[in-house]
Amino acid sequence: MTDIYCDIADIKLIRKFNKKKIVKGFTTNPSLMAKAGARNYKKYSQKILRSTSKPVSCEVFADNENEMIVQGKLISKWADNVYVKVPIFNSKGKFMGKVISTLNKKNIKINITAVYSIEQVKKILKILDKKTKVIISIFAGRMGDVGKDPLPIFKESLKLTKKFKNVKILWASTREPYNYTQARDLKCHIITCPPSIIEKIEKFGKTFTDLTVDTVRGFLEDSKKSKFKI
């Protein structure tokens, strides 16, 4: 079973989607926070965490190891359901292994983000224990954006993590509802989606005939509204 997480920071939407049984957790990032109008990162994050008992990933935004570790330790104390989201590399391309291993050894739940390759997954697994909860977020959609096939990376990553019962692979940067079907077929542990895609997933099950009729009706309604004539 592939769990669906909602990728959002808007408090009203989090409260709405928290009521859906299909949604098992939430992921956020500083960009989503800013878009949602957050002015104080800590207070806004804590407000989100109080809105749900489901897992929530809150990201550090430092660019060096020591500051990331400090931020990660602080974030981990905000709530029991928080995952500290840390990038696999910083902006200079340096592997944040020190950050990952330090937080992991402190029994802090982490979500390692911006992962794109098997080599990166292997580097992560080498420094993890086998008890503290870890999510590895692989950015499928962004791979597809540059012509890369993400499926082989997911298949291999899922094989590599079989020995790690505490590690879950997450399908990130979801582009369309069908990605959920792909993730589920792979037995990927988690997929994170924006609200619009989750709402479409909830409508899964329509037949091809239903889709044809819905499409034709839509075209017909639009032609009537436009008052086109031939």
C-alpha positions as CSV (number, residue, x, y, z in Angstrom):
1,M,0.0,0.0,0.0
2,T,1.3,3.4,-1.0
3,D,0.5,6.2,1.5
4,I,-0.5,9.5,0.2
5,Y,0.9,12.7,1.7
6,C,-0.4,16.1,0.9
7,D,2.3,18.6,-0.2
8,I,1.0,21.9,1.1
9,A,1.5,24.6,3.8
10,D,-1.8,26.4,3.7
11,I,-3.4,25.9,7.1
12,K,-7.0,25.9,5.9
13,L,-6.1,23.2,3.3
14,I,-4.2,21.2,5.8
15,R,-7.3,21.2,8.1
16,K,-9.5,20.2,5.2
17,F,-7.2,17.4,3.9
18,N,-6.5,16.2,7.4
19,K,-10.1,15.0,7.5
20,K,-9.6,12.8,4.4
21,K,-8.7,9.1,5.3
22,I,-6.8,8.9,2.0
23,V,-4.3,11.5,3.3
24,K,-1.7,9.9,5.7
25,G,0.7,12.8,6.2
26,F,1.9,16.2,5.0
27,T,5.1,17.6,3.5
28,T,6.1,21.3,3.4
29,N,9.0,23.4,2.4
30,P,10.1,27.1,2.8
31,S,8.7,27.9,-0.7
32,L,5.2,26.6,0.2
33,M,5.4,28.3,3.6
34,A,6.1,31.7,1.9
35,K,3.4,31.1,-0.6
36,A,0.9,30.4,2.2
37,G,1.8,33.8,3.8
38,A,3.9,32.6,6.7
39,R,5.8,35.4,8.4
40,N,7.3,33.5,11.3
41,Y,8.6,30.1,10.2
42,K,8.6,28.5,13.7
43,K,5.2,29.8,14.7
44,Y,3.6,28.9,11.4
45,S,5.1,25.4,11.5
46,Q,3.9,24.8,15.0
47,K,0.4,25.9,14.0
48,I,0.5,23.3,11.2
49,L,1.7,20.6,13.6
50,R,-1.1,21.4,16.0
51,S,-3.6,21.0,13.2
52,T,-2.9,17.3,12.6
53,S,-1.5,14.3,14.4
54,K,-0.3,12.9,11.1
55,P,3.4,13.1,10.1
56,V,4.5,16.5,8.9
57,S,7.9,17.3,7.2
58,C,9.3,20.7,8.1
59,E,12.5,21.7,6.3
60,V,15.7,23.3,7.5
61,F,17.0,26.2,5.3
62,A,20.6,26.7,6.4
63,D,23.3,26.0,3.8
64,N,26.1,24.7,6.0
65,E,26.3,21.5,8.2
66,N,26.5,23.0,11.6
67,E,23.6,25.4,11.1
68,M,21.5,22.6,9.6
69,I,22.2,20.4,12.7
70,V,21.2,23.2,15.0
71,Q,18.0,23.9,13.1
72,G,17.2,20.2,12.8
73,K,17.5,19.7,16.6
74,L,15.2,22.7,17.2
75,I,12.6,21.6,14.7
76,S,12.6,18.1,16.1
77,K,11.3,19.5,19.4
78,W,8.3,21.3,17.9
79,A,6.1,18.2,18.0
80,D,6.1,14.4,18.2
81,N,4.8,14.1,14.6
82,V,7.4,16.3,13.0
83,Y,10.0,15.0,10.5
84,V,13.1,17.2,10.0
85,K,13.5,17.7,6.2
86,V,17.1,18.0,5.2
87,P,18.6,18.2,1.7
88,I,21.0,15.5,0.6
89,F,23.4,18.2,-0.7
90,N,23.8,21.9,0.1
91,S,23.7,24.5,-2.6
92,K,27.4,24.0,-3.3
93,G,27.0,20.3,-4.0
94,K,28.4,19.0,-0.7
95,F,27.0,15.8,0.7
96,M,25.2,16.6,4.0
97,G,26.3,13.3,5.5
98,K,27.3,14.9,8.8
99,V,23.8,16.4,9.2
100,I,22.0,13.2,8.3
101,S,24.1,10.9,10.6
102,T,24.1,13.4,13.5
103,L,20.3,13.8,13.5
104,N,19.8,10.1,12.9
105,K,22.0,9.2,15.9
106,K,20.0,11.6,18.0
107,N,16.9,9.5,17.2
108,I,15.4,12.4,15.2
109,K,13.0,11.5,12.4
110,I,14.3,12.9,9.1
111,N,13.1,13.3,5.6
112,I,16.1,13.5,3.2
113,T,15.0,15.5,0.2
114,A,16.2,16.4,-3.3
115,V,17.4,12.8,-4.0
116,Y,17.9,11.9,-7.7
117,S,20.2,8.8,-8.0
118,I,21.0,5.3,-6.8
119,E,24.4,6.5,-5.8
120,Q,22.9,9.1,-3.5
121,V,20.5,6.6,-2.0
122,K,23.5,4.3,-1.3
123,K,25.4,7.1,0.4
124,I,22.5,7.8,2.6
125,L,22.0,4.1,3.6
126,K,25.6,3.7,4.5
127,I,25.3,6.2,7.4
128,L,21.9,5.3,8.8
129,D,21.0,3.2,11.7
130,K,18.2,0.6,11.4
131,K,15.8,1.9,14.0
132,T,15.2,5.7,13.6
133,K,12.5,6.6,11.1
134,V,13.8,8.0,7.8
135,I,12.1,9.1,4.6
136,I,14.1,9.4,1.4
137,S,12.4,11.7,-1.1
138,I,13.2,11.0,-4.7
139,F,12.1,13.7,-7.1
140,A,10.4,11.8,-9.9
141,G,8.7,14.7,-11.6
142,R,11.8,16.8,-11.9
143,M,13.6,13.9,-13.5
144,G,10.9,13.6,-16.1
145,D,11.1,17.3,-16.7
146,V,14.7,16.8,-18.0
147,G,14.0,13.6,-19.9
148,K,15.1,11.1,-17.3
149,D,13.1,8.0,-16.4
150,P,12.6,7.8,-12.6
151,L,11.2,4.3,-12.5
152,P,14.6,2.4,-12.5
153,I,15.8,4.5,-9.6
154,F,12.7,3.8,-7.6
155,K,12.9,0.0,-8.3
156,E,16.5,-0.2,-7.2
157,S,16.0,2.1,-4.2
158,L,13.1,-0.1,-2.9
159,K,15.3,-3.2,-3.3
160,L,18.2,-1.5,-1.3
161,T,15.9,-0.4,1.5
162,K,14.3,-3.8,2.1
163,K,16.8,-4.5,4.9
164,F,15.9,-1.1,6.5
165,K,12.4,-1.5,8.0
166,N,12.8,2.1,9.4
167,V,13.4,3.6,5.9
168,K,10.6,4.6,3.5
169,I,11.0,5.8,-0.1
170,L,8.8,8.7,-1.1
171,W,7.8,9.7,-4.7
172,A,8.2,13.4,-4.8
173,S,7.4,16.2,-7.3
174,T,4.3,14.4,-8.5
175,R,3.1,15.8,-11.9
176,E,-0.2,13.9,-12.6
177,P,-2.6,11.5,-10.8
178,Y,-1.3,8.5,-12.8
179,N,2.0,8.9,-10.9
180,Y,0.1,7.4,-7.9
181,T,-0.7,4.3,-10.0
182,Q,3.0,4.0,-10.9
183,A,4.1,4.5,-7.3
184,R,1.6,1.9,-6.1
185,D,2.6,-0.6,-8.7
186,L,6.2,-0.3,-7.6
187,K,5.1,-0.7,-4.0
188,C,6.6,2.7,-3.2
189,H,6.0,3.5,0.5
190,I,4.8,7.1,0.1
191,I,3.8,9.6,-2.6
192,T,3.3,13.3,-1.9
193,C,0.9,15.2,-4.0
194,P,-0.6,18.7,-4.1
195,P,-4.3,19.0,-3.2
196,S,-5.5,19.2,-6.8
197,I,-4.0,15.8,-7.7
198,I,-5.3,14.2,-4.5
199,E,-8.8,15.3,-5.5
200,K,-8.3,13.6,-8.9
201,I,-7.0,10.4,-7.3
202,E,-10.2,10.3,-5.3
203,K,-12.2,10.1,-8.5
204,F,-10.3,7.1,-9.9
205,G,-12.5,4.3,-11.3
206,K,-14.2,6.0,-14.3
207,T,-14.6,3.9,-17.4
208,F,-13.3,5.0,-20.8
209,T,-16.9,5.5,-21.9
210,D,-17.5,7.8,-18.9
211,L,-14.4,9.8,-19.9
212,T,-15.5,10.0,-23.5
213,V,-19.0,11.3,-22.6
214,D,-17.6,13.8,-20.0
215,T,-15.2,15.1,-22.6
216,V,-17.8,15.5,-25.3
217,R,-20.2,17.2,-22.9
218,G,-17.6,19.6,-21.9
219,F,-16.9,20.5,-25.6
220,L,-20.6,20.9,-26.2
221,E,-21.2,23.2,-23.3
222,D,-18.2,25.4,-24.2
223,S,-19.5,25.6,-27.8
224,K,-22.9,26.7,-26.6
225,K,-21.4,29.3,-24.3
226,S,-19.3,30.7,-27.1
227,K,-22.3,31.0,-29.4
228,F,-20.1,29.8,-32.3
229,K,-21.8,29.3,-35.7
230,I,-20.7,27.3,-38.7
